[in-house]
Structures are given as structure tokens and as C-alpha cells.
Amino acid sequence: MQSDTQLSTGVPPQPSAGQPPQLSSGVRPKRRRDRVLVGVNIAIGVILAYLVLFPLGMLVYSSLKDSELKLPFQVPGFTLDNFTQIFSSTRLFEVALNSLIFVVGTVVLALVISVSLAYLFERTDIPGRRFLAPSTLAPMAVPATVMAVAWVLAANPANGPIALAVEHIFGYSINIYSLPGMILVAGIFGVPGMYIMLAPTFARLNIEFEEAAATSGAGWLTRTRKVVLPLTMPGISAASMLLVVIALEEFAIPAILGMPHQIFVFSSQVQAALQPPSGMADYGQASAYGILLVLLSLVMIAVYRRQTRESHRFQVVGGKGYRATPVRLGRWRVPIVTLVTLYVLVAIVVPILTIVWTSLTPFLQPVGLDGLGSLSLANYTAIFTNPSLTHALVNTLLISLFTATLTAGLALWLALASTRGGRFGRALFDLSFLVFAIPSVVLGVAVLFLYLYLPIPVYGTVWIIVIALTTRYIPRGSRMIETALLQLDNGLEEVGRVSGASNATVMRRVVFPLVAPTVSRTWLWVFANALGELPITLLLSSSDNRTVVVMLWDMIGESANYPEASALAVLLLSLSAVSVWWVNRRGFQQHT
């Protein structure tokens, strides 16, 4: 028996002579947990290497091959000729200049609109906020390909309602097939993403800073310029850097609006080198352009991560005295709400209504009362009786379903490794961030070359597209789930272990139920985005795995059959809109 002294002091009894010391009961389970963690981390590392590093390695390999008309692994030796030809040609300067103008113009336009909207909706008493704020986010439900087609129909100089209205009112002709046209559409398309990133920054800004400036006699413009914008600048600059990466990889909008007049940016140039009108692909140059695009994206990603790391220096919300009082617009309420409503109508409603109108017409014709008599469902009948559409629709749904399921599962696995896998798990999580720097068109090229080389029979099937899309969406999905895991108190898991539950039981009964809503929302988000993904599916498509968005691309590029293409675009838009609505609905339910 223990002595009273031992009980009072809490000192454990010492083993008697000749008796070996006993290991603590928690040592073996801890070692077992460590071995499991190491095994899980190694498995994740292998998967990431397979999904990310192997395709990138194949892209670098291909860029060093003189494989103008041959596949890279069919050419012996290595060379820098592809880079030499690119840097010695005037084409690089033209493509680089177009890309610079396109990216800068897109970011500036999206930034001006999104900052204005975020300030108005989050900081002022603008009327109609509950209707206008969701309306400005509507482009999130529109695939980029559909958005580009909608603007072609709405702003073409022949019969586009926006082009005709601008010419009639201002006497100015719009050329949507131009760099300004590409910037206009891409900028509007980028507004929702930037608004979502900026809205919390403006919403949390303490109004006492502005009130202090107002007390000193500063007017609204001075307060905004010297107080609001400097305090929100870290969030604005971080969102801008991320949009630079997104604009660099944007393919559908510059391809549909730029290619008719041979206006190329880096993303469309890569695709044009692989699938030129002549049919003579230049694999080496496509890979070299892809490497340049990856390097540009890596620089922007590095700047973005630095901005987000240092944003804590500008924290302006404290737990004491914080209040969010709206700024009163006064006499400016009516003009401002009119301007915002006009933006929603011109930028979003009119293009979408135009594409619906065109889907009901037998040929391209202006929107107006004169054409009401010719409207019919003939285009919808034509596409739904087309056997190719049924096959493409099945492929699209299969690809979206499997991509969403695989991405959600791997993202959860990776997020768990990041939050509970130690330094190695965190390093693997950071490695996945590399995919952000790989534009989708470049990822498609890399996956194409890899599976033409590996003896794995997935080329020409839906599985090669599933693999590429899963790779593309894993980083963002894992970050969505990691955020939810970081919000869980570790004490919840400790209580389960103290109660005698194993790690597997704790995960199954405690962790998984708590993060299940975020995982399901991630699944829905990936499903909605996979429906309209064009560059990857276009590069990896064949007669057996074509998707709806590839069919839409072919209708526009090959036959220019805009009425039937519009009917197909409305179908794709409906699928995407329902998916995005369901994502937002689930998100709303999780917060109520």
C-alpha cells in the first residue's frame, strides 16, 4: 500500500529492487498513433506527387524536347530550342503585351466595381441591399464559356442589344471581339469572387475611425481616401493578386472573344499550339509557353501569400467598443441605387436574357417585338433529339459526380493531415498550394502528355478528365475543410480519448459529424464548377468523353450555329445555377 506521505505529495511509488519500470499506459497508444500518422502522411505524399509533381515533371520534360510534330517521349535528347524560338520571335512580345493588358485591365475593372459594391453593401444604408447584393453575385452561377457567348450575342455590332443601344445613345460602336471587350467581360466575371473576399473586410471595419476623421473636419471623400482605403488595402491587394492568377489562366473568354481577330494571350496561345486550325500541333512550344505561364503564376501566388501573411498588421476590429453603424447616403441614395441597378441590368440581366432569346429564334435576329412571332422551342428540340447531347450530358454528370466525390474525400484527408499530422502533414498541405499556380490549360497539357506516356488506359475516357479536375480542385477544397477543422476545439477529441474511445472512433463519432456540413458544401462547390470547366475538358476530350461545354465550344467554333448553341448554353446555365443555388442554400442553413 502507498504511504500517507506518497498520497499527500502526489509522488508515484518507486518500483522495488529487481522489478522493471512500467511504461505509462499512454506511451504505446501514442507511438501507435505516430506510426499511423506517418503512414497517412506518406500515402498523401504519394498521391500528391502522382497528381501534381508527375504532370509538372512531364510538362518540363516536354518543353525540353524538339517535338514539333511528335509526342515528347518519341524524340531523343534534350534541347532549349523551344524557349529559344519563343524568346527570339515577335510572337512572344505580342502575346505578353496582350496578356499584360488583359490581366491589368481585368483586375482594375473588377477591383473598381467590387470595392465600390463591397463598400456600398457593407458600409452604407443603400436601399434594396437584400436584392442587389445577391444579384451582383449572379455571374458565379454562369460558366465562363456561357458568359462569353452571352456577351457575344448581347454586344456584337450587328444585332446585339447593348451594342445597338450604345450606338444609338452615344454614337459609339462597340467591338466585343477586341482586348477591351475581353477585359469588359472578364472583369464583370471576376467581380463576384473579389466581392466575396472584400465584403468581410469592409463589414468588420470599425466606424469609429471614420467618426474620428469626421470630427477633425474631414469630408466623406477624404475619410474614404485616407482612412477606409488604407485600412482595407491588405485585403484589396491580396484579392487583386489572386485575381491576377485567375485572369492569367482564364481561357474561355479570351478564346471566344479574341481568336476571331487573332488576339492571343498566354492561355489561348497554349491551346492554339496544341489544337491549331491546321491540325499540326506543336507540342514543344505549347509546353514551353505553359512553363512560362506557370512561372508567372508562381510569382503572383508568392506575392499573394506574403500579403495574406502580413495582413494581421492592419487588424482594426477589437473586442471592445466595436460597432458597425452604416454610413448614411442621404440625397445620394436614389442616384447610387439607380447606378447599381443599371450595372446589374447591363452586365448580367441583358446578356443572359439575350442568350435565352437567341435560343428561341430560328436565326440570329435583334431582340424586339417584331421577332416574337418567330420564337419557338425548335432549337431545344434539336439538341435534345441529338444523340451526341445525351452522351455528352451523361459524361458531364459522371465527371462532375466523380470529381466532386474524389476531391471532397482527398481534401478532407489532406486537411486532417494539415491540422493533425505535424510538420510533415503541414508541408504536404502547403505543397498542394502549388496547383494554384498551374493554370487549367497548362494542367490539361501536362495530364495529356503524362497519360499518353504512362501505360494506364485512361486516355480518351472520362477518367482522365476526372483525374485532371480532381487535381485542379483539391487545393481549394482542402482549404475550405481546413478552416472548419481549425475551428474545432481539441478538447472535444481529448474528451473522447479520455473516455476510452480509439482515434478511429473519435474521428468517426466526433470530428466527421462536425465537419460534414463543410465537406458536403465543398462537394457541391466542386460539382458546380466541374460542370462548366472548359480548358481541361477541351484538351482531354475525344469522341467518347465529350462534355456539354465542349459541345458548346464546337457549335460556336465549327458551325457558328448560335441559336442551337444558345439552347445548349441555357441548359448548361440551368445545371450550374441549380448547383450554385444549392451550395448557397446549404451554406445559409449551416449558419442558421
MOCOR-V43584 format. One record per pair of residues at least 24 apart in sequence whose ideal C-beta (glycine too) atoms are under 6 Angstrom apart, sorted by the first residue. I is the first residue (numbers start at 1). J is the second residue. Records with the same first field share a line. If there is no record, write none. Layout:
I=J ; J
//
This chain:
33=503
37=421
41=417 ; 421 ; 424 ; 425
44=417 ; 428
45=428
48=431
51=471
52=434 ; 435
54=450
55=446 ; 447 ; 450
58=446 ; 449 ; 450
59=287 ; 290 ; 446
62=287 ; 449
63=287 ; 288 ; 291
65=284
67=283 ; 284
68=282 ; 284
71=452
72=283
73=453
82=284 ; 285 ; 288
83=288
86=288
95=264 ; 269
98=265
99=265 ; 266
101=179
102=182 ; 265
103=244 ; 247 ; 248
105=183
106=183 ; 186 ; 187 ; 247
107=240 ; 243 ; 244
109=187
110=187 ; 190 ; 191 ; 194 ; 243
111=240
113=191
114=191 ; 194 ; 195 ; 198
117=195
118=195 ; 198 ; 199 ; 202
119=202
122=199 ; 202 ; 203
123=202 ; 327
124=326 ; 327 ; 329
125=326 ; 328
126=337
127=337
128=337
132=340
135=344
137=192
138=348
139=189 ; 192
140=192 ; 580
141=576 ; 577 ; 580
143=532 ; 576
144=252 ; 253
145=252 ; 534 ; 549 ; 552
146=569 ; 572 ; 573
147=189
148=252 ; 253 ; 256 ; 257
149=569
150=351 ; 352 ; 355
151=185 ; 351
153=354 ; 355 ; 358
154=350 ; 351 ; 354
159=366
161=367
177=257 ; 260 ; 261
181=257
182=253 ; 254 ; 257 ; 258
185=253
186=250 ; 253
188=347
190=243
194=239 ; 243
197=239
198=235 ; 239
201=232 ; 235
204=317
205=316
206=316 ; 322
207=325
231=316
234=311 ; 314
237=307
238=304 ; 307 ; 308
241=300 ; 303 ; 304
242=304
244=300
245=297 ; 300
248=296 ; 297
249=439 ; 440
251=441 ; 535
252=534
266=293
267=439 ; 441
270=441
271=441
286=445
290=442 ; 445
293=439 ; 442
294=437 ; 438 ; 442
297=437
298=437
301=436 ; 437
355=566 ; 569
356=570
358=562 ; 563 ; 566
359=566 ; 567 ; 570
361=563
364=562
379=563 ; 564 ; 567
380=567
382=564
383=564 ; 567 ; 568
392=546 ; 547 ; 548 ; 551
393=548
395=462 ; 545 ; 547
396=547 ; 548
398=462
399=462 ; 465 ; 466
400=527 ; 530 ; 531
402=466
403=466 ; 469 ; 470 ; 530
404=523 ; 526 ; 527
406=470
407=470 ; 473 ; 474 ; 477 ; 526
408=519 ; 522 ; 523
410=474
411=474 ; 477 ; 478 ; 481
412=481 ; 519
414=478
415=478 ; 481 ; 482 ; 485
418=482
419=485
432=474 ; 475
433=475
435=475
436=475
440=472 ; 535 ; 536
441=535
443=472
444=535 ; 536 ; 539 ; 540
448=539 ; 540
460=542 ; 544
461=545
462=545
464=540
465=537 ; 540
468=536
469=530
473=526
477=522
480=522
481=518 ; 522
484=515 ; 518
488=514
517=590
521=586 ; 587
524=582 ; 583
525=583
527=579
528=576 ; 579 ; 580
531=575 ; 576
532=576
548=572
//
